[in-house]
Amino acid sequence: LLRTALRVGFSGSAGPFHLTTLDDWNTVLSTNLTGAFLTMKHTVPYLAANGGGSIVAMSSIAAVATHRYMTPYNVSKAGLEMLVRQVADELGGLGIRANAVRPSLVPTDISVGLTAIPEIVDDYLEQMPLHRLGTTDDIASVVRFLSGPESSWITGACISADGGHHLRRGPNIDGVMRMVFGDAISPPGPAN
């Protein structure tokens, strides 16, 4: 149950790098990066036909701060931020803006695996100078700003809405990973 909760809390990607399966890798990249690519790709013709518009992607603090045991998720969000910059650069001449919001931990249905473990929440809070979890309203306000006319001269930006988490390190989930994976958390040495 704990492993399932963690996998949900980390978008299906929590686990030691050396135990990450190709299916785990592909699932996370397919959802977080390929899904965003396809959404943007199929939206662009409509935006261009209407004189431009705003694309706002949902990134993560994990795009810029390593999170041990979350390699596929981190890589997918870092890739998403480059996708946003590429789209902003290439399509700006059409009046199309692309930006991303970079939240830290916000209690939602998908993050229940994280927010249900007090040690993880406490560690997240220690990494946030504002020392509180975000809310969906915190993130929605930034998305609304980037979608509206007030941000008409902003493109290619990835805005941290994370209580200052980007100033510090990613979460320490070592204890929970040890509970879930036991000795398998460390890769085996070379075979003799």
LOVO-605083 format. One line per 8 residues: number of its first residue (from 1); their letters; for each residue x, y, z of N, C-alpha, C. Coordinates in Angstrom, 3 decimals. Example, Ala and Ser with C-alpha at 12.3 -4.5 7.8 and 13.67 -1.06 7.14 Angstrom:
! LOVO-605083
1) as) 13.190:-5.690:7.800:12.300:-4.500:7.800:13.200:-3.300:7.800; 12.850:-2.250:7.080:13.670:-1.060:7.140:12.900:0.030:7.870
This chain:
! LOVO-605083
1) llrtalrv) 0.823:-1.200:0.000:0.000:0.000:0.000:0.863:1.258:0.000; 1.922:1.261:0.827:2.817:2.422:0.876:3.484:2.636:-0.473; 3.947:1.562:-1.097:4.603:1.699:-2.400:3.624:2.257:-3.431; 2.391:1.767:-3.429:1.388:2.279:-4.354:1.133:3.757:-4.097; 0.992:4.143:-2.840:0.763:5.552:-2.504:1.916:6.419:-2.973; 3.135:5.939:-2.776:4.291:6.721:-3.221:4.347:6.831:-4.732; 4.058:5.745:-5.426:4.103:5.774:-6.883:3.055:6.751:-7.416; 1.887:6.790:-6.793:0.877:7.771:-7.186:1.361:9.176:-6.839
9) gfsgsagp) 1.926:9.350:-5.652:2.389:10.659:-5.200:3.514:11.229:-6.029; 4.268:10.378:-6.692:5.365:10.835:-7.536:5.085:10.551:-9.006; 3.821:10.578:-9.382:3.406:10.346:-10.760:3.967:9.041:-11.314; 3.979:7.997:-10.504:4.389:6.688:-10.974:5.873:6.504:-11.105; 6.671:7.369:-10.486:8.102:7.294:-10.765:8.990:7.210:-9.540; 8.461:6.937:-8.378:9.319:6.898:-7.195:10.006:5.553:-7.100; 11.307:5.591:-7.008:12.074:4.366:-6.840:13.528:4.599:-7.202; 14.391:3.692:-6.755:15.806:3.813:-7.087:16.025:3.776:-8.603
17) fhlttldd) 16.962:4.557:-9.073:17.255:4.643:-10.509:17.500:3.269:-11.105; 18.308:2.468:-10.433:18.678:1.173:-11.013:17.530:0.169:-11.049; 16.421:0.471:-10.362:15.240:-0.391:-10.414:14.145:0.169:-11.319; 14.404:1.313:-11.936:13.429:1.921:-12.835:13.307:1.061:-14.089; 12.109:0.650:-14.378:11.899:-0.159:-15.585:11.696:0.761:-16.791; 11.863:0.190:-17.946:11.606:0.951:-19.162:10.138:1.366:-19.229; 9.255:0.505:-18.754:7.832:0.868:-18.719:7.584:2.059:-17.793; 8.221:2.067:-16.600:8.098:3.222:-15.693:8.567:4.488:-16.404
25) wntvlstn) 9.747:4.413:-16.998:10.353:5.550:-17.703:9.404:6.054:-18.789; 8.968:5.143:-19.659:8.126:5.533:-20.785:6.778:6.085:-20.333; 6.205:5.521:-19.286:4.915:6.002:-18.796:5.014:7.444:-18.319; 6.035:7.743:-17.534:6.180:9.097:-16.994:6.494:10.092:-18.108; 7.424:9.753:-19.000:7.740:10.666:-20.088:6.562:10.825:-21.047; 5.820:9.759:-21.267:4.654:9.837:-22.143:3.607:10.794:-21.579; 3.370:10.703:-20.295:2.370:11.573:-19.668:2.851:13.012:-19.586; 4.020:13.216:-18.996:4.466:14.574:-18.670:5.096:15.335:-19.831
33) ltgafltm) 5.715:14.642:-20.754:6.398:15.339:-21.840:5.682:15.147:-23.174; 5.453:13.905:-23.556:4.775:13.664:-24.832:3.354:14.203:-24.792; 2.666:14.037:-23.674:1.310:14.586:-23.555:1.290:16.095:-23.736; 2.253:16.777:-23.133:2.336:18.238:-23.285:2.673:18.613:-24.727; 3.595:17.870:-25.336:3.955:18.112:-26.734:2.727:18.016:-27.633; 1.969:16.935:-27.484:0.799:16.742:-28.345:-0.261:17.811:-28.099; -0.461:18.182:-26.845:-1.432:19.238:-26.538:-1.027:20.547:-27.203; 0.246:20.914:-27.056:0.721:22.158:-27.674:0.643:22.073:-29.192
41) khtvpyla) 1.136:20.987:-29.746:1.163:20.812:-31.208:-0.222:20.994:-31.822; -1.231:20.390:-31.199:-2.575:20.441:-31.775:-3.335:21.714:-31.410; -2.812:22.484:-30.469:-3.410:23.761:-30.099:-2.883:24.900:-30.973; -1.634:24.797:-31.377:-0.970:25.874:-32.104:-1.734:26.331:-33.347; -2.247:25.449:-34.194:-2.968:25.959:-35.374:-4.159:26.848:-35.016; -4.856:26.506:-33.942:-6.006:27.326:-33.521:-5.543:28.670:-32.979; -4.479:28.657:-32.203:-3.946:29.920:-31.685:-3.453:30.801:-32.823; -2.718:30.208:-33.766:-2.187:30.983:-34.900:-3.323:31.568:-35.730
49) angggsiv) -4.366:30.793:-35.967:-5.496:31.263:-36.773:-6.248:32.405:-36.100; -6.100:32.518:-34.790:-6.789:33.568:-34.054:-5.870:34.690:-33.607; -4.695:34.772:-34.212:-3.785:35.876:-33.936:-2.896:35.688:-32.723; -2.845:34.479:-32.187:-1.948:34.200:-31.067:-2.691:33.773:-29.824; -1.944:33.646:-28.746:-2.534:33.217:-27.490:-1.456:32.749:-26.537; -1.884:32.152:-25.460:-0.966:31.766:-24.400:-1.084:30.281:-24.085; 0.066:29.623:-24.027:0.166:28.241:-23.586:0.832:28.273:-22.214; 0.229:27.606:-21.240:0.821:27.524:-19.908:0.948:26.047:-19.542
57) amssiaav) 2.173:25.604:-19.357:2.445:24.215:-19.003:2.660:24.099:-17.496; 2.405:22.906:-16.963:2.603:22.656:-15.539:3.907:21.891:-15.356; 4.921:22.596:-14.884:6.213:21.986:-14.613:6.263:21.584:-13.142; 7.433:21.673:-12.548:7.613:21.266:-11.161:8.958:21.764:-10.665; 9.079:21.918:-9.368:10.378:22.189:-8.753:11.372:21.105:-9.165; 10.858:19.925:-9.486:11.708:18.798:-9.892:12.406:19.033:-11.227; 12.011:20.054:-11.962:12.692:20.366:-13.223:14.072:20.969:-12.993; 14.261:21.585:-11.816:15.509:22.315:-11.569:16.243:21.893:-10.309
65) athrymtp) 15.605:21.081:-9.473:16.247:20.602:-8.242:16.158:19.076:-8.231; 17.294:18.425:-8.094:17.242:16.970:-8.097:16.376:16.464:-6.957; 15.688:15.387:-7.229:14.843:14.691:-6.260:15.285:13.237:-6.310; 16.064:12.825:-5.335:16.534:11.440:-5.334:15.352:10.490:-5.471; 15.544:9.443:-6.237:14.551:8.392:-6.456:13.384:8.830:-7.338; 13.552:9.902:-8.077:12.478:10.393:-8.954:13.008:10.732:-10.351; 13.978:9.983:-10.842:14.645:10.321:-12.097:13.687:10.520:-13.273; 12.778:9.596:-13.577:11.911:9.831:-14.741:11.085:11.110:-14.618
73) ynvskagl) 10.563:11.363:-13.429:9.753:12.561:-13.219:10.589:13.823:-13.432; 11.775:13.865:-12.828:12.627:15.040:-12.979:12.995:15.286:-14.440; 13.386:14.231:-15.118:13.780:14.364:-16.523:12.598:14.832:-17.363; 11.407:14.315:-17.085:10.238:14.726:-17.864:9.929:16.210:-17.669; 10.078:16.699:-16.448:9.774:18.109:-16.187:10.874:19.031:-16.728; 12.119:18.594:-16.675:13.201:19.381:-17.293:12.985:19.465:-18.802; 12.596:18.346:-19.405:12.297:18.339:-20.839:11.121:19.232:-21.174; 10.114:19.226:-20.322:8.953:20.084:-20.530:9.359:21.553:-20.558
81) emlvrqva) 10.253:21.940:-19.666:10.676:23.345:-19.643:11.440:23.725:-20.913; 12.223:22.816:-21.463:12.890:23.108:-22.735:11.859:23.169:-23.864; 10.860:22.308:-23.828:9.789:22.358:-24.823:9.105:23.720:-24.789; 8.814:24.219:-23.605:8.182:25.528:-23.459:9.069:26.618:-24.072; 10.359:26.573:-23.790:11.260:27.595:-24.345:11.349:27.500:-25.866; 11.399:26.275:-26.378:11.448:26.093:-27.836:10.198:26.650:-28.508; 9.030:26.315:-27.960:7.765:26.785:-28.522:7.697:28.311:-28.442; 8.110:28.875:-27.324:8.098:30.332:-27.169:8.975:31.004:-28.217
89) delgglgi) 10.150:30.458:-28.440:11.087:31.048:-29.393:10.580:30.896:-30.830; 10.149:29.704:-31.166:9.752:29.429:-32.552:8.444:30.089:-32.950; 7.502:30.190:-32.025:6.164:30.644:-32.396:5.821:32.043:-31.909; 6.782:32.722:-31.287:6.535:34.083:-30.810:6.114:35.027:-31.911; 6.675:34.855:-33.093:6.327:35.710:-34.227:4.869:35.589:-34.634; 4.214:34.538:-34.224:2.789:34.351:-34.517:1.908:34.868:-33.375; 2.544:35.484:-32.387:1.794:35.989:-31.241:1.465:34.906:-30.223; 2.146:33.772:-30.339:1.910:32.671:-29.408:2.970:32.717:-28.315
97) ranavrps) 2.506:32.802:-27.085:3.402:32.793:-25.937:3.340:31.429:-25.277; 4.469:30.985:-24.710:4.510:29.725:-23.972:5.307:29.936:-22.698; 4.733:29.533:-21.600:5.369:29.661:-20.293:5.028:28.426:-19.465; 5.674:28.306:-18.322:5.381:27.198:-17.421:5.333:27.703:-15.997; 4.563:26.994:-15.184:4.504:27.234:-13.749:5.219:26.069:-13.094; 6.030:26.385:-12.083:6.878:25.393:-11.417:6.483:25.290:-9.935; 5.431:24.496:-9.604:5.047:24.360:-8.197:5.963:23.419:-7.427; 5.868:23.504:-6.128:6.431:22.500:-5.228:5.245:21.663:-4.749
105) lvptdisv) 5.277:21.173:-3.535:4.231:20.282:-3.053:2.933:21.042:-2.774; 1.890:20.612:-3.465:0.545:21.152:-3.292:-0.374:19.958:-3.036; -1.100:19.958:-1.918:-2.007:18.838:-1.654:-3.105:18.730:-2.716; -3.093:17.632:-3.446:-4.108:17.309:-4.450:-4.322:15.800:-4.404; -5.251:15.321:-5.186:-5.486:13.877:-5.239:-4.230:13.126:-5.688; -3.466:13.693:-6.607:-2.291:12.991:-7.125:-1.113:13.020:-6.152; -1.086:13.972:-5.229:0.047:14.057:-4.302:-0.243:13.437:-2.947; -1.352:12.715:-2.826:-1.733:12.148:-1.533:-0.663:11.201:-0.988
113) gltaipei) 0.067:10.534:-1.862:1.135:9.646:-1.406:2.245:10.385:-0.687; 2.419:11.649:-0.998:3.432:12.474:-0.336:2.874:13.159:0.900; 1.703:13.748:0.758:1.149:14.530:1.857:0.649:13.654:3.001; 0.524:12.351:2.773:0.079:11.442:3.827:1.219:10.995:4.738; 2.438:11.359:4.409:3.598:10.921:5.194:4.202:12.148:5.872; 3.972:12.304:7.172:4.406:13.521:7.882:5.897:13.831:7.718; 6.756:12.826:7.701:8.200:13.077:7.563:8.519:13.745:6.223; 7.819:13.347:5.180:8.050:13.947:3.868:7.519:15.371:3.849
121) vddyleqm) 6.333:15.581:4.378:5.770:16.944:4.430:6.689:17.855:5.233; 7.163:17.386:6.384:8.065:18.200:7.212:9.329:18.566:6.453; 9.888:17.606:5.693:11.099:17.903:4.930:10.819:18.914:3.825; 9.692:18.773:3.144:9.320:19.779:2.141:9.241:21.158:2.789; 8.572:21.241:3.935:8.401:22.531:4.605:9.742:23.142:5.003; 10.697:22.297:5.404:12.040:22.791:5.749:12.746:23.395:4.540; 12.358:22.977:3.348:12.993:23.474:2.126:12.281:24.695:1.544; 11.248:25.158:2.212:10.478:26.307:1.736:10.630:27.474:2.703
129) plhrlgtt) 11.272:28.555:2.300:11.390:29.708:3.186:10.035:30.216:3.703; 8.973:30.088:2.927:7.654:30.526:3.394:7.006:29.486:4.299; 7.596:28.322:4.404:7.243:27.251:5.348:5.752:26.901:5.365; 5.178:26.758:4.170:3.812:26.242:4.065:3.670:25.561:2.715; 2.795:24.564:2.679:2.492:23.924:1.411:1.694:24.887:0.553; 1.780:24.689:-0.746:1.003:25.507:-1.656:-0.448:25.070:-1.677; -1.263:25.878:-2.320:-2.671:25.531:-2.526:-2.944:25.553:-4.018; -4.022:24.929:-4.402:-4.386:24.972:-5.818:-4.673:26.414:-6.246
137) ddiasvvr) -5.176:27.238:-5.339:-5.407:28.652:-5.662:-4.088:29.393:-5.914; -3.030:29.045:-5.158:-1.722:29.665:-5.400:-1.280:29.426:-6.842; -1.432:28.199:-7.295:-0.982:27.836:-8.638:-1.930:28.407:-9.690; -3.223:28.336:-9.438:-4.200:28.870:-10.390:-3.992:30.353:-10.636; -3.599:31.090:-9.620:-3.370:32.531:-9.779:-2.228:32.808:-10.756; -1.180:32.006:-10.681:-0.050:32.194:-11.594:-0.456:31.783:-13.011; -1.193:30.680:-13.134:-1.672:30.249:-14.451:-2.565:31.319:-15.057; -3.461:31.876:-14.253:-4.352:32.941:-14.742:-3.546:34.148:-15.222
145) flsgpess) -2.536:34.531:-14.448:-1.690:35.657:-14.833:-1.013:35.383:-16.173; -0.420:34.204:-16.310:0.295:33.881:-17.550:-0.645:33.708:-18.741; -1.902:33.429:-18.473:-2.884:33.265:-19.547:-3.475:34.596:-20.003; -3.395:35.601:-19.175:-4.095:36.851:-19.435:-3.245:37.940:-20.052; -3.884:39.073:-20.326:-3.207:40.191:-20.986:-2.142:40.860:-20.119; -2.216:40.681:-18.781:-1.219:41.300:-17.899:0.191:40.768:-18.169; 0.273:39.594:-18.749:1.586:38.985:-19.019:1.909:38.968:-20.509; 1.352:39.893:-21.248:1.472:39.866:-22.710:2.906:39.994:-23.220
153) witgacis) 3.833:40.382:-22.358:5.232:40.509:-22.800:6.113:39.464:-22.123; 5.502:38.403:-21.627:6.241:37.316:-20.987:6.078:36.057:-21.820; 7.200:35.494:-22.254:7.180:34.220:-22.963:8.493:33.489:-22.727; 8.413:32.185:-22.724:9.603:31.360:-22.494:10.042:31.323:-21.043; 9.172:31.736:-20.126:9.523:31.792:-18.705:8.972:30.576:-17.975; 9.710:30.161:-16.971:9.267:29.096:-16.070:9.258:29.712:-14.679; 8.072:29.978:-14.182:7.915:30.734:-12.948:7.712:29.798:-11.769; 8.584:29.933:-10.778:8.472:29.141:-9.559:7.365:29.705:-8.689
161) adgghhlr) 6.414:28.847:-8.346:5.350:29.171:-7.392:5.445:28.082:-6.335; 6.424:28.243:-5.431:6.831:27.119:-4.588:7.234:27.504:-3.172; 6.835:28.673:-2.723:7.192:29.101:-1.376:8.690:29.297:-1.184; 9.429:29.436:-2.295:10.878:29.595:-2.238:11.640:28.280:-2.275; 10.941:27.172:-2.501:11.577:25.856:-2.507:12.749:25.788:-3.490; 12.641:26.489:-4.617:13.706:26.453:-5.626:15.036:26.989:-5.095; 15.024:27.667:-3.973:16.253:28.208:-3.389:17.054:27.143:-2.631; 16.429:26.011:-2.376:17.055:24.984:-1.544:17.159:23.670:-2.303
169) rgpnidgv) 16.921:22.556:-1.660:17.090:21.247:-2.289:15.761:20.530:-2.440; 15.797:19.447:-3.222:14.619:18.594:-3.359:14.368:17.839:-2.066; 13.251:17.110:-1.994:12.862:16.431:-0.763:13.757:15.247:-0.429; 13.843:14.935:0.850:14.575:13.758:1.312:13.543:12.670:1.590; 13.475:11.693:0.698:12.534:10.593:0.879:13.281:9.281:1.104; 14.548:9.382:1.506:15.379:8.193:1.693:14.742:7.181:2.640; 14.235:7.618:3.786:13.668:6.710:4.774:12.498:5.910:4.222; 11.635:6.577:3.506:10.479:5.898:2.933:10.928:4.936:1.836
177) mrmvfgda) 11.886:5.343:1.027:12.385:4.452:-0.024:13.014:3.198:0.583; 13.707:3.364:1.709:14.292:2.189:2.380:13.198:1.258:2.907; 12.096:1.841:3.398:10.985:1.008:3.863:10.369:0.226:2.702; 10.252:0.873:1.570:9.601:0.252:0.419:10.515:-0.754:-0.277; 11.792:-0.377:-0.498:12.687:-1.204:-1.319:13.707:-1.997:-0.515; 13.843:-1.709:0.772:14.802:-2.443:1.608:16.220:-2.326:1.074; 16.952:-3.429:1.105:18.338:-3.424:0.651:18.488:-3.182:-0.844; 17.419:-3.363:-1.582:17.474:-3.148:-3.040:17.660:-1.677:-3.381
185) isppgpan) 17.559:-0.783:-2.397:17.732:0.646:-2.653:19.128:0.944:-3.206; 20.101:0.135:-2.814:21.476:0.305:-3.305:21.727:-0.675:-4.432; 22.335:-0.208:-5.517:22.615:-1.131:-6.615:23.629:-2.194:-6.170; 23.475:-3.411:-6.689:24.454:-4.451:-6.345:25.794:-4.144:-6.966; 26.850:-4.665:-6.351:28.184:-4.500:-6.921:28.342:-5.370:-8.155; 29.466:-5.201:-8.865:29.691:-5.991:-10.071:29.773:-7.489:-9.728; 29.259:-8.304:-10.620:29.300:-9.763:-10.436:30.747:-10.242:-10.573; 31.107:-11.237:-9.796:32.464:-11.790:-9.871:32.560:-12.814:-10.971
